[in-house]
Amino acid sequence: MTQTATFKVMADSSPQDWNLIIEEQRKFGAVLPERILEHLMLLNKDYGGFPVDRLQHCMQTAELAAEDGRDDEYVVCALLHDIGDTLGSFNHADVGAAILEPFVSEENHWMIKHHAIFQGYNFFHHLGMDRNMRDAYRDSPHFERTEEFIAKYDNPAFDYDKPALALELFTPMVQKVFAQPKSNVYQSLLD
């Protein structure tokens, strides 16, 4: 049976409570990759009008990045770039970026956080929107990286003739990237 802390108000907690909570957090964090992959499966069979379901789109994006020689962190970012579609229908890029932030480099985080605006270059004009909205970020050192991500991996990843990919192909990379946060307010406690 799992022990639990006994406080009713966090301000009344004790060091013993927090030792117990941190130990439980370590266990919970150890299975984060599996929870992420399970959540990504919610995109399976969700077409949203697109030519492929959202899961296949994510996997095609990751596969293109992997085939181009990108490192595991980049490929995992490509895989998870639209994971926010399920809970953040109006800010999916922010949701995906928030999940990735403690585990990836600043440039990969920025790329995922802004990818929706950059992808808009390919379709915003069809909706009466400014397709050049991304130009507001021209001064960012990550502009070209994000522009390239869209052009080479995200934009061409709607190929309905491509055989379906299996998520298991990416499991080892997800486990590796999410094994340990790179930055986190609680980092020293989790090491």
C-alpha positions in Angstrom: 0.0 0.0 0.0 1.3 3.4 -0.9 1.8 5.9 1.9 0.4 9.3 1.6 1.2 12.6 3.2 -1.1 13.7 6.0 -1.4 17.5 5.6 -4.7 19.1 4.6 -3.1 22.4 3.6 0.2 22.5 1.8 1.5 25.2 4.2 1.2 22.6 7.0 3.4 20.0 5.2 6.5 18.6 6.7 9.9 17.5 5.4 8.8 13.9 6.0 5.7 14.5 3.8 7.9 15.9 1.0 10.4 13.0 1.2 7.5 10.7 0.6 6.0 12.8 -2.2 9.4 13.1 -4.0 9.9 9.3 -3.9 6.4 8.8 -5.4 7.2 11.5 -8.0 10.3 9.5 -9.0 8.1 6.4 -9.6 5.5 8.5 -11.5 8.1 10.2 -13.6 9.7 6.8 -14.5 6.6 5.8 -16.5 6.2 9.2 -18.2 7.3 7.9 -21.7 4.6 5.3 -21.6 1.9 7.8 -20.6 3.0 10.1 -23.4 2.8 7.3 -26.0 -0.6 6.3 -24.7 -1.8 9.9 -25.0 -0.4 10.1 -28.5 -2.5 7.1 -29.4 -5.6 9.3 -28.9 -4.7 10.8 -32.3 -5.2 7.4 -34.0 -8.2 7.4 -36.4 -8.7 11.1 -35.7 -8.6 12.6 -39.2 -10.0 16.0 -38.5 -10.6 16.3 -42.3 -6.9 15.7 -43.1 -5.9 13.0 -45.6 -4.2 10.9 -42.9 -5.1 10.6 -39.2 -3.2 12.8 -36.8 -1.2 9.9 -35.4 0.1 8.9 -38.9 0.9 12.6 -39.6 3.0 12.8 -36.4 4.8 9.5 -37.3 5.4 10.6 -40.9 6.9 13.9 -39.6 9.2 12.0 -37.2 10.1 9.4 -39.9 11.1 12.2 -42.3 13.3 13.8 -39.7 14.9 10.4 -38.8 15.6 9.6 -42.4 17.2 13.0 -42.8 19.7 12.1 -40.0 18.2 14.2 -37.2 19.1 13.2 -33.6 16.7 11.4 -31.3 15.6 14.6 -29.5 14.7 16.3 -32.8 12.8 13.2 -34.0 10.8 13.0 -30.7 9.9 16.6 -31.1 8.7 15.9 -34.6 6.7 12.9 -33.3 5.1 15.0 -30.5 4.7 18.3 -32.4 0.9 17.8 -32.6 0.2 15.8 -29.4 -1.5 18.9 -28.1 -4.4 18.5 -30.6 -6.4 16.5 -28.1 -6.5 19.0 -25.2 -5.4 22.2 -26.9 -7.6 22.4 -29.9 -6.9 26.2 -30.2 -3.3 26.2 -28.9 -1.9 22.7 -29.7 1.6 23.9 -30.3 1.8 25.4 -26.8 0.6 22.2 -25.2 3.2 20.1 -27.1 5.9 22.6 -26.3 5.0 22.5 -22.6 5.3 18.7 -22.5 8.7 18.8 -24.2 10.2 21.8 -22.5 12.0 20.2 -19.5 13.5 17.5 -21.8 14.7 19.3 -24.9 17.0 22.0 -26.0 15.8 25.6 -26.1 15.9 25.7 -29.9 13.8 22.5 -30.2 11.3 23.8 -27.7 11.0 27.1 -29.6 10.5 25.2 -32.8 7.6 23.2 -31.5 6.1 26.1 -29.7 6.0 28.2 -32.9 5.4 25.5 -35.5 1.7 26.2 -35.9 2.3 29.8 -37.0 5.1 28.7 -39.3 2.8 26.0 -40.8 0.2 28.7 -41.4 2.4 30.0 -44.3 1.0 27.0 -46.2 -2.7 27.6 -45.6 -3.6 30.8 -43.7 -4.3 32.6 -47.0 -7.0 30.1 -47.7 -8.7 31.2 -44.5 -8.4 34.9 -45.1 -5.5 35.1 -42.6 -2.0 36.5 -43.1 0.2 33.7 -44.3 3.3 35.7 -43.4 2.4 35.8 -39.7 5.6 34.0 -39.0 7.6 37.1 -40.1 7.0 38.6 -36.7 9.6 36.1 -35.5 12.3 36.8 -38.2 14.6 38.2 -35.5 14.6 34.9 -33.6 17.7 32.8 -33.9 15.3 29.8 -34.3 13.4 31.2 -37.3 15.3 29.3 -40.0 15.2 26.0 -37.9 11.5 26.2 -37.5 10.9 27.2 -41.2 13.0 24.2 -42.2 11.1 21.9 -39.8 7.9 22.9 -41.6 9.2 22.6 -45.1 11.1 19.3 -44.8 9.1 17.4 -42.2 5.7 18.8 -41.1 4.3 20.0 -44.4 5.0 16.9 -46.5 3.8 14.5 -43.8 0.2 14.0 -45.1 1.0 11.2 -47.5 -2.1 8.9 -47.6 -0.3 6.5 -50.0 2.4 5.8 -47.4 2.0 2.5 -45.5 0.9 3.0 -41.9 3.7 3.3 -39.5 3.8 1.7 -36.0 4.3 3.8 -33.0 6.6 1.1 -31.5 9.3 2.3 -34.0 9.7 5.4 -31.9 9.3 4.0 -28.4 13.1 3.7 -27.6 13.6 7.3 -28.7 10.7 8.6 -26.5 12.0 6.6 -23.6 15.5 8.0 -24.0 14.4 11.7 -24.4 12.0 11.5 -21.4 14.3 9.5 -19.2 15.6 12.6 -17.3 14.6 16.3 -17.5 17.4 18.6 -18.6 15.9 21.5 -16.7 13.2 21.6 -14.0 12.6 23.6 -10.9 12.8 20.3 -8.9 15.8 19.0 -10.8 18.2 18.7 -7.9 15.6 16.7 -5.9 15.1 14.2 -8.7 18.7 13.4 -9.5 
